[in-house]
Amino acid sequence: MERGLLADNEQLWELTSQGKGALKGPRSTTSSASTFVREHRELRGDALVAETYRRFPYYATKSTIVKSLLHGDKAALAKIESVRPLPREAGIATIGYEGLALERYLNLLISNGVTVLCDVRRNAISRKYGFSK
């Protein structure tokens, strides 16, 4: 909504013409987005966050509100626990970013329990989005 891609018309969410234009790729991408909007147009606030946590438990692994949102849903809480990275002993790891999108890179760090990232490149610049400085 902030970028003008979705319109919130009290009763439903709709893709704006700008939103439809932003969905580049095959027609199935647009229909997938439309399906999502149609199926979840009633959800707001905590209900939408809870549904996201149920469908994508990985996003809830660092959440401080997950137990209050899903307090009665033992299956969802168990699934979140199953994807939560296990605590590890302190150590040093190395990782490169060649061939990785920023999201994949960050997900690799999180899923492996990395809590501090130190960029040791001599020149901390890159033409690749997200990897400069």
C-alpha positions as CSV (number, residue, x, y, z in Angstrom):
1,M,0.0,0.0,0.0
2,E,2.9,2.3,0.8
3,R,4.2,1.9,-2.7
4,G,0.8,2.0,-4.4
5,L,0.8,-1.7,-5.4
6,L,-2.2,-2.7,-3.2
7,A,-5.4,-0.8,-2.6
8,D,-7.2,-1.4,0.8
9,N,-10.9,-0.8,0.1
10,E,-12.2,-1.5,3.7
11,Q,-13.6,-4.9,2.5
12,L,-10.8,-6.2,0.4
13,W,-7.3,-5.8,-1.0
14,E,-6.8,-5.3,-4.7
15,L,-3.8,-5.0,-6.9
16,T,-3.6,-1.6,-8.4
17,S,-2.6,-1.2,-12.1
18,Q,0.8,-0.2,-10.8
19,G,0.9,-3.4,-8.7
20,K,-0.1,-5.5,-11.7
21,G,2.7,-3.8,-13.7
22,A,5.2,-4.6,-11.0
23,L,4.5,-8.3,-11.2
24,K,6.8,-9.1,-14.1
25,G,6.9,-12.6,-15.4
26,P,4.3,-15.2,-16.4
27,R,0.6,-14.8,-15.9
28,S,0.7,-17.3,-13.1
29,T,2.6,-14.8,-10.9
30,T,-0.2,-12.3,-11.2
31,S,-2.9,-14.9,-10.6
32,S,-0.9,-16.2,-7.6
33,A,-0.9,-12.7,-6.1
34,S,-4.6,-12.3,-6.9
35,T,-5.3,-15.6,-5.2
36,F,-3.4,-14.5,-2.1
37,V,-5.3,-11.2,-2.0
38,R,-8.6,-13.0,-2.4
39,E,-7.9,-15.6,0.2
40,H,-6.5,-13.2,2.8
41,R,-8.4,-10.0,2.2
42,E,-10.3,-10.3,5.6
43,L,-7.1,-10.6,7.7
44,R,-5.6,-7.6,9.4
45,G,-2.9,-7.0,12.0
46,D,-2.2,-9.9,14.3
47,A,-4.5,-12.3,12.3
48,L,-2.4,-11.7,9.2
49,V,0.9,-12.1,11.1
50,A,-0.4,-15.4,12.7
51,E,-1.4,-16.7,9.2
52,T,2.0,-15.8,7.8
53,Y,3.7,-17.7,10.7
54,R,1.5,-20.7,10.1
55,R,2.3,-20.8,6.4
56,F,5.9,-19.8,6.7
57,P,7.2,-20.9,10.1
58,Y,10.8,-19.9,9.3
59,Y,9.7,-16.2,9.6
60,A,8.6,-16.8,13.2
61,T,11.9,-18.2,14.5
62,K,13.1,-14.9,15.9
63,S,9.6,-13.5,16.7
64,T,9.0,-12.2,20.2
65,I,5.2,-12.3,19.7
66,V,4.8,-15.8,18.2
67,K,3.6,-17.4,21.5
68,S,1.0,-14.8,22.1
69,L,-0.3,-14.9,18.5
70,L,-0.4,-18.7,18.2
71,H,-1.0,-19.7,21.9
72,G,-3.7,-22.3,21.1
73,D,-2.1,-23.7,17.9
74,K,0.3,-26.4,19.2
75,A,0.9,-27.7,15.7
76,A,2.1,-24.4,14.4
77,L,4.3,-23.7,17.4
78,A,5.8,-27.2,17.0
79,K,6.5,-26.5,13.4
80,I,8.2,-23.2,14.2
81,E,10.4,-25.0,16.8
82,S,11.4,-27.6,14.3
83,V,12.8,-25.0,11.9
84,R,14.4,-22.9,14.6
85,P,18.2,-22.9,14.3
86,L,19.8,-24.8,17.2
87,P,22.1,-22.8,19.5
88,R,25.7,-23.5,18.7
89,E,29.0,-23.0,20.5
90,A,30.7,-19.7,19.7
91,G,33.0,-19.9,16.7
92,I,34.1,-18.4,13.5
93,A,32.6,-19.2,10.1
94,T,33.3,-17.9,6.7
95,I,30.9,-17.4,3.8
96,G,31.1,-15.9,0.3
97,Y,28.3,-14.2,-1.5
98,E,29.2,-15.0,-5.1
99,G,26.1,-16.3,-6.9
100,L,23.8,-15.7,-4.0
101,A,20.9,-13.2,-3.8
102,L,20.9,-11.1,-0.7
103,E,17.8,-12.9,0.7
104,R,19.4,-16.3,0.3
105,Y,22.7,-15.1,1.8
106,L,20.9,-13.7,4.9
107,N,18.8,-16.9,5.2
108,L,21.9,-19.0,5.2
109,L,23.4,-16.9,8.0
110,I,20.2,-17.1,10.1
111,S,19.6,-20.8,9.5
112,N,23.2,-21.5,10.6
113,G,22.8,-19.6,13.8
114,V,25.2,-16.7,12.8
115,T,24.5,-13.7,15.1
116,V,27.4,-11.4,14.2
117,L,28.6,-10.6,10.7
118,C,32.0,-8.9,10.1
119,D,32.9,-7.8,6.6
120,V,36.6,-8.3,6.2
121,R,37.0,-7.4,2.6
122,R,39.8,-5.0,1.9
123,N,37.4,-2.8,-0.2
124,A,33.9,-3.3,1.0
125,I,32.3,-2.4,-2.3
126,S,30.3,-4.5,-4.7
127,R,28.1,-3.9,-7.7
128,K,25.8,-6.5,-6.5
129,Y,22.7,-5.2,-4.6
130,G,22.9,-5.4,-0.9
131,F,26.6,-6.4,-0.7
132,S,28.3,-3.0,-0.7
133,K,29.6,-1.6,2.6
